[in-house]
Amino acid sequence: MAAGQQRNQPLLPQAAQALDRFKYEVAQEVASTSGDAQAQLLQQWYTGQTGGYGGDIPSRLWGAVGGHMVRRMIAAAEQALIGQAAQSVQQGFRQAIGQQTFQPQQQLQPKDV
């Protein structure tokens, strides 16, 4: 590995605990929904029966955990973008309405007959 490169380091150190919790949550989900017998190893890791050691778990299962994490993060980012776009549209609409000057139409007076 080239000098200066680090692996498995969160971009925001404050997010490390949240990412670990997220990993455990997704691992539990993958272990409980997979019909694979090897997924039981993942379930044992999740429940702490392995003492934190995950070397016996096939890389295919760790890849499934990572894949599910990425899918959920992308979905969260998409939702955030949708929210930002909606706010931007609403703000633009409000600005457009605020810039228009409404002139009341002259009331028509009934003619004297």
C-alpha positions as CSV (number, residue, x, y, z in Angstrom):
1,M,0.0,0.0,0.0
2,A,1.3,3.5,-0.8
3,A,2.5,5.7,2.0
4,G,-0.1,7.9,3.5
5,Q,-3.1,5.7,2.6
6,Q,-5.2,4.4,5.3
7,R,-7.9,1.8,5.1
8,N,-11.2,1.5,6.9
9,Q,-11.0,5.0,8.3
10,P,-14.2,7.1,8.4
11,L,-13.9,10.4,6.7
12,L,-15.5,12.0,9.8
13,P,-14.0,10.4,13.0
14,Q,-17.1,11.5,14.9
15,A,-19.1,9.0,12.7
16,A,-17.1,5.9,13.7
17,Q,-19.5,4.8,16.4
18,A,-22.5,5.4,14.3
19,L,-21.0,3.4,11.4
20,D,-20.2,0.5,13.7
21,R,-23.8,0.5,15.0
22,F,-25.0,0.7,11.4
23,K,-22.7,-2.3,10.5
24,Y,-24.1,-4.4,13.3
25,E,-27.7,-3.5,12.3
26,V,-27.1,-4.5,8.7
27,A,-25.2,-7.6,9.7
28,Q,-28.1,-8.7,11.9
29,E,-30.5,-8.0,9.0
30,V,-28.4,-10.0,6.5
31,A,-28.0,-12.9,9.0
32,S,-31.7,-13.1,9.8
33,T,-32.9,-12.9,6.2
34,S,-30.3,-15.2,4.6
35,G,-31.2,-18.8,4.3
36,D,-27.5,-19.6,4.1
37,A,-26.1,-21.9,6.8
38,Q,-23.0,-19.8,6.9
39,A,-25.1,-16.8,7.8
40,Q,-25.3,-18.4,11.2
41,L,-21.7,-17.4,11.7
42,L,-22.7,-13.8,11.0
43,Q,-25.5,-14.1,13.5
44,Q,-23.0,-15.4,16.1
45,W,-20.7,-12.5,15.4
46,Y,-23.6,-10.1,15.8
47,T,-24.7,-11.5,19.1
48,G,-21.1,-11.4,20.4
49,Q,-20.6,-15.1,20.6
50,T,-17.3,-14.9,18.6
51,G,-15.7,-12.4,20.9
52,G,-15.6,-9.8,18.1
53,Y,-13.6,-12.1,15.8
54,G,-15.1,-12.3,12.3
55,G,-12.3,-14.2,10.5
56,D,-14.5,-17.4,10.2
57,I,-17.2,-15.5,8.3
58,P,-16.8,-15.9,4.5
59,S,-16.0,-12.8,2.6
60,R,-19.2,-13.3,0.5
61,L,-21.2,-12.5,3.7
62,W,-19.1,-9.5,4.6
63,G,-19.6,-8.3,1.0
64,A,-23.4,-8.7,1.4
65,V,-23.2,-6.6,4.6
66,G,-21.2,-3.9,2.8
67,G,-23.5,-4.0,-0.2
68,H,-26.6,-3.6,2.0
69,M,-24.9,-0.7,3.9
70,V,-24.1,1.1,0.6
71,R,-27.7,0.6,-0.7
72,R,-29.1,2.1,2.5
73,M,-26.7,5.0,2.5
74,I,-27.5,5.8,-1.2
75,A,-31.2,5.6,-0.4
76,A,-30.7,8.1,2.5
77,A,-28.7,10.4,0.3
78,E,-31.4,10.3,-2.4
79,Q,-34.0,11.2,0.2
80,A,-31.9,14.1,1.4
81,L,-31.5,15.3,-2.2
82,I,-35.2,15.1,-2.8
83,G,-35.8,17.1,0.3
84,Q,-33.2,19.7,-0.7
85,A,-34.8,20.0,-4.2
86,A,-38.2,20.4,-2.8
87,Q,-37.0,23.1,-0.5
88,S,-35.3,24.8,-3.4
89,V,-38.4,24.8,-5.5
90,Q,-40.5,26.1,-2.6
91,Q,-38.0,28.9,-1.9
92,G,-37.9,29.8,-5.6
93,F,-41.7,29.8,-5.7
94,R,-41.9,32.0,-2.7
95,Q,-39.4,34.4,-4.1
96,A,-41.2,34.6,-7.4
97,I,-44.5,35.3,-5.6
98,G,-42.9,37.9,-3.4
99,Q,-41.4,39.8,-6.3
100,Q,-44.6,40.2,-8.2
101,T,-46.5,43.3,-7.4
102,F,-50.2,42.7,-7.5
103,Q,-52.3,45.6,-8.6
104,P,-55.9,45.3,-7.6
105,Q,-58.2,45.6,-10.5
106,Q,-60.3,48.7,-10.5
107,Q,-63.8,48.0,-9.3
108,L,-66.4,48.8,-11.8
109,Q,-68.9,51.3,-10.5
110,P,-72.5,50.8,-11.6
111,K,-73.6,53.5,-13.9
112,D,-76.3,55.8,-12.9
113,V,-79.4,54.9,-14.9
